[in-house]
Amino acid sequence: MAAAMRLIAKQGDTIDLLLFRDAGLGPAHVSRVLEANPGLSRHDPILPLGTLITVPATDNAAAARTLPLIQLWD
């Protein structure tokens, strides 16, 4: 089991963008993050700059669901 992560929102971040960019997680993980961060859903869709978000630990099976990047052209 992986350890929990702490992410900090940058200007213009939404929860799903922050999770994708900094943790490599998809939209399926948003509800789990909202449950782990009470009060986070009270913010507007764009998070305030510097908002601290805790991403709970995941098992290896969930982390393996992230698909590799496929490039059509080099």
C-alpha positions in Angstrom: 0.0 0.0 0.0 1.3 3.4 -1.0 1.6 6.3 1.5 -0.8 9.2 1.5 0.2 12.2 -0.6 -0.2 15.9 0.2 -0.8 18.2 -2.8 -0.9 22.0 -3.0 -3.2 23.7 -5.5 -1.6 26.2 -7.9 -3.5 29.0 -9.6 -6.4 27.8 -11.6 -6.4 24.2 -10.3 -9.5 22.1 -10.0 -9.5 18.9 -8.0 -9.4 16.6 -11.0 -6.6 18.6 -12.7 -4.5 18.6 -9.6 -4.9 14.9 -9.1 -4.1 14.1 -12.7 -1.0 16.4 -13.0 0.6 15.8 -9.6 -0.6 12.3 -8.7 -1.4 10.6 -12.0 -4.9 9.8 -10.9 -8.1 10.0 -12.9 -11.6 11.2 -12.2 -12.6 8.0 -10.4 -10.4 9.1 -7.5 -12.1 12.5 -6.9 -14.8 11.2 -4.6 -12.2 9.4 -2.4 -10.2 12.6 -2.1 -13.3 14.6 -1.3 -14.2 12.1 1.5 -10.6 12.4 2.9 -10.7 16.2 2.9 -13.9 17.5 4.7 -14.8 20.9 3.6 -13.0 20.8 0.3 -16.3 20.6 -1.6 -17.4 23.9 -0.2 -14.8 25.7 -2.5 -15.7 26.8 -6.0 -14.7 24.4 -8.8 -11.4 26.4 -9.0 -9.5 25.9 -5.8 -8.0 28.8 -3.9 -4.2 29.1 -4.4 -2.3 27.1 -1.9 -5.1 24.8 -0.8 -3.7 21.7 0.8 -5.2 18.4 -0.3 -4.5 15.0 1.2 -4.7 12.1 -1.2 -5.4 8.9 0.8 -3.2 5.9 0.3 -4.1 3.5 -2.6 -3.5 -0.1 -3.1 -1.2 -1.1 -6.0 -4.2 -2.4 -8.1 -5.7 1.0 -8.1 -2.5 2.7 -9.1 -2.0 0.3 -11.9 -5.2 1.5 -13.6 -3.4 4.6 -14.9 -3.0 4.1 -18.6 0.4 4.8 -20.3 0.6 7.8 -22.7 0.2 6.8 -26.3 1.7 9.2 -28.9 0.5 9.0 -32.5 3.4 11.1 -33.9 7.0 11.6 -32.8 
